[in-house]
Amino acid sequence: MLSPSHKLRPSSMKAQLFVSGNNNPVRDHFCYVYLLQSLKNYKFYTGFTHDLRKRFYQHQHNFSRYTKYKGPFKLIYYEACLNEYDALAREKYLKSGMGKRYLKNRLKRFLSLTG
């Protein structure tokens, strides 16, 4: 029998969303929106992932097409969401002008310390 919440998830959502090999009940349920800063050109990169450690490793080792050869990176901010679509919407917001202003205000102390 399907759970009552199945109707909340669009049919396009991956069936394996909450399943992974390590069976960690905390890590399996979160989606992450993150902000990286390049230590090479000091630019910021915003992204989304189900596995933050793996994605950070991919950025650091040039497996990401967009950030290839722009690293090394520093992870300076992330948010965890229980719902993939909330996380994707948050990523889209943080990439917008208002989202960038939000991050600038949220990270004011960090940004002032790093110049």
CYANA upper distance limits for C-alpha pairs under 8 A (distance plus 0.5 A):
  2 LEU  CA      6 HIS  CA      6.94
  5 SER  CA      9 ARG  CA      7.68
  9 ARG  CA     13 MET  CA      7.09
 13 MET  CA     17 LEU  CA      8.02
 16 GLN  CA     20 SER  CA      8.14
 17 LEU  CA     28 ASP  CA      8.42
 17 LEU  CA     29 HIS  CA      8.36
 18 PHE  CA     28 ASP  CA      5.80
 18 PHE  CA     29 HIS  CA      6.11
 19 VAL  CA     23 ASN  CA      7.68
 19 VAL  CA     28 ASP  CA      6.85
 20 SER  CA     24 ASN  CA      8.48
 20 SER  CA     28 ASP  CA      6.99
 23 ASN  CA     28 ASP  CA      7.45
 24 ASN  CA     28 ASP  CA      6.30
 25 PRO  CA     29 HIS  CA      7.22
 26 VAL  CA     30 PHE  CA      7.62
 27 ARG  CA     51 ASP  CA      8.24
 28 ASP  CA     50 HIS  CA      8.40
 29 HIS  CA     82 LEU  CA      6.41
 30 PHE  CA     50 HIS  CA      7.00
 30 PHE  CA     80 ALA  CA      6.36
 30 PHE  CA     81 CYS  CA      5.94
 30 PHE  CA     82 LEU  CA      5.40
 30 PHE  CA     83 ASN  CA      7.70
 30 PHE  CA     84 GLU  CA      8.44
 31 CYS  CA     48 PHE  CA      7.80
 31 CYS  CA     49 THR  CA      6.38
 31 CYS  CA     50 HIS  CA      5.07
 31 CYS  CA     51 ASP  CA      7.85
 31 CYS  CA     80 ALA  CA      6.16
 31 CYS  CA     81 CYS  CA      5.67
 31 CYS  CA     82 LEU  CA      6.73
 31 CYS  CA     83 ASN  CA      7.25
 31 CYS  CA     84 GLU  CA      6.30
 31 CYS  CA     87 ALA  CA      6.76
 32 TYR  CA     48 PHE  CA      6.05
 32 TYR  CA     49 THR  CA      5.76
 32 TYR  CA     50 HIS  CA      6.51
 32 TYR  CA     51 ASP  CA      7.92
 32 TYR  CA     52 LEU  CA      7.04
 32 TYR  CA     78 TYR  CA      7.11
 32 TYR  CA     79 GLU  CA      6.12
 32 TYR  CA     80 ALA  CA      5.11
 32 TYR  CA     81 CYS  CA      6.70
 32 TYR  CA     87 ALA  CA      7.00
 33 VAL  CA     46 THR  CA      7.68
 33 VAL  CA     47 GLY  CA      6.12
 33 VAL  CA     48 PHE  CA      4.99
 33 VAL  CA     49 THR  CA      7.13
 33 VAL  CA     78 TYR  CA      6.00
 33 VAL  CA     79 GLU  CA      5.79
 33 VAL  CA     80 ALA  CA      7.09
 33 VAL  CA     87 ALA  CA      6.67
 33 VAL  CA     88 LEU  CA      8.20
 33 VAL  CA     90 ARG  CA      7.70
 33 VAL  CA     91 GLU  CA      6.37
 34 TYR  CA     46 THR  CA      6.11
 34 TYR  CA     47 GLY  CA      5.89
 34 TYR  CA     48 PHE  CA      6.84
 34 TYR  CA     75 LEU  CA      7.92
 34 TYR  CA     76 ILE  CA      8.39
 34 TYR  CA     77 TYR  CA      6.17
 34 TYR  CA     78 TYR  CA      4.56
 34 TYR  CA     79 GLU  CA      6.91
 35 LEU  CA     44 PHE  CA      7.12
 35 LEU  CA     45 TYR  CA      6.09
 35 LEU  CA     46 THR  CA      5.04
 35 LEU  CA     47 GLY  CA      7.13
 35 LEU  CA     75 LEU  CA      6.69
 35 LEU  CA     76 ILE  CA      6.41
 35 LEU  CA     77 TYR  CA      5.60
 35 LEU  CA     78 TYR  CA      6.62
 36 LEU  CA     44 PHE  CA      6.04
 36 LEU  CA     45 TYR  CA      5.56
 36 LEU  CA     46 THR  CA      6.90
 36 LEU  CA     73 PHE  CA      6.60
 36 LEU  CA     74 LYS  CA      6.06
 36 LEU  CA     75 LEU  CA      5.12
 36 LEU  CA     76 ILE  CA      6.27
 36 LEU  CA     77 TYR  CA      7.69
 37 GLN  CA     42 TYR  CA      6.23
 37 GLN  CA     43 LYS  CA      6.11
 37 GLN  CA     44 PHE  CA      5.03
 37 GLN  CA     45 TYR  CA      6.86
 37 GLN  CA     73 PHE  CA      5.95
 37 GLN  CA     74 LYS  CA      5.73
 37 GLN  CA     75 LEU  CA      7.03
 37 GLN  CA     76 ILE  CA      7.26
 38 SER  CA     42 TYR  CA      5.15
 38 SER  CA     43 LYS  CA      5.94
 38 SER  CA     44 PHE  CA      6.94
 38 SER  CA     45 TYR  CA      8.36
 38 SER  CA     70 LYS  CA      6.83
 38 SER  CA     71 GLY  CA      5.86
 38 SER  CA     72 PRO  CA      6.48
 38 SER  CA     73 PHE  CA      4.96
 38 SER  CA     74 LYS  CA      6.95
 39 LEU  CA     71 GLY  CA      6.76
 39 LEU  CA     72 PRO  CA      6.09
 39 LEU  CA     73 PHE  CA      5.98
 39 LEU  CA     74 LYS  CA      7.39
 40 LYS  CA     70 LYS  CA      6.75
 40 LYS  CA     71 GLY  CA      6.48
 40 LYS  CA     72 PRO  CA      7.13
 40 LYS  CA     73 PHE  CA      8.42
 41 ASN  CA     70 LYS  CA      7.58
 45 TYR  CA     67 THR  CA      8.47
 46 THR  CA     91 GLU  CA      7.47
 46 THR  CA     94 LEU  CA      7.90
 46 THR  CA     95 LYS  CA      7.29
 47 GLY  CA     91 GLU  CA      6.93
 48 PHE  CA     87 ALA  CA      7.62
 48 PHE  CA     88 LEU  CA      7.27
 48 PHE  CA     91 GLU  CA      7.01
 49 THR  CA     55 ARG  CA      7.21
 51 ASP  CA     55 ARG  CA      6.67
 52 LEU  CA     56 PHE  CA      6.54
 53 ARG  CA     57 TYR  CA      6.71
 54 LYS  CA     58 GLN  CA      6.76
 55 ARG  CA     59 HIS  CA      6.82
 56 PHE  CA     60 GLN  CA      6.68
 56 PHE  CA     75 LEU  CA      8.21
 57 TYR  CA     61 HIS  CA      6.65
 58 GLN  CA     62 ASN  CA      6.63
 58 GLN  CA     63 PHE  CA      5.32
 58 GLN  CA     64 SER  CA      6.51
 59 HIS  CA     63 PHE  CA      6.51
 59 HIS  CA     64 SER  CA      5.99
 59 HIS  CA     67 THR  CA      7.02
 59 HIS  CA     68 LYS  CA      7.62
 59 HIS  CA     71 GLY  CA      7.71
 59 HIS  CA     72 PRO  CA      8.38
 59 HIS  CA     73 PHE  CA      7.93
 60 GLN  CA     71 GLY  CA      6.51
 60 GLN  CA     72 PRO  CA      6.00
 60 GLN  CA     73 PHE  CA      6.81
 62 ASN  CA     67 THR  CA      7.51
 62 ASN  CA     68 LYS  CA      5.03
 62 ASN  CA     69 TYR  CA      6.61
 62 ASN  CA     71 GLY  CA      8.17
 63 PHE  CA     68 LYS  CA      7.17
 64 SER  CA     68 LYS  CA      6.07
 67 THR  CA     71 GLY  CA      7.58
 80 ALA  CA     87 ALA  CA      8.07
 81 CYS  CA     86 ASP  CA      7.18
 81 CYS  CA     87 ALA  CA      6.16
 82 LEU  CA     86 ASP  CA      8.28
 82 LEU  CA     87 ALA  CA      8.46
 83 ASN  CA     87 ALA  CA      6.90
 84 GLU  CA     88 LEU  CA      6.70
 85 TYR  CA     89 ALA  CA      6.57
 86 ASP  CA     90 ARG  CA      6.57
 87 ALA  CA     91 GLU  CA      6.62
 88 LEU  CA     92 LYS  CA      6.75
 89 ALA  CA     93 TYR  CA      6.71
 90 ARG  CA     94 LEU  CA      6.59
 91 GLU  CA     95 LYS  CA      6.78
 92 LYS  CA     96 SER  CA      7.02
 93 TYR  CA     98 MET  CA      7.79
 93 TYR  CA     99 GLY  CA      5.66
 94 LEU  CA     98 MET  CA      7.82
 94 LEU  CA     99 GLY  CA      4.30
 94 LEU  CA    100 LYS  CA      6.15
 94 LEU  CA    102 TYR  CA      8.10
 94 LEU  CA    103 LEU  CA      7.80
 95 LYS  CA     99 GLY  CA      6.36
 95 LYS  CA    100 LYS  CA      6.71
 96 SER  CA    100 LYS  CA      6.63
 97 GLY  CA    101 ARG  CA      6.84
 98 MET  CA    102 TYR  CA      6.67
 99 GLY  CA    103 LEU  CA      6.74
100 LYS  CA    104 LYS  CA      6.60
101 ARG  CA    105 ASN  CA      6.67
102 TYR  CA    106 ARG  CA      6.48
103 LEU  CA    107 LEU  CA      6.32
104 LYS  CA    108 LYS  CA      6.23
104 LYS  CA    111 LEU  CA      8.15
107 LEU  CA    111 LEU  CA      6.51
108 LYS  CA    112 SER  CA      6.60
109 ARG  CA    113 LEU  CA      6.82
110 PHE  CA    114 THR  CA      6.84
111 LEU  CA    115 GLY  CA      6.69
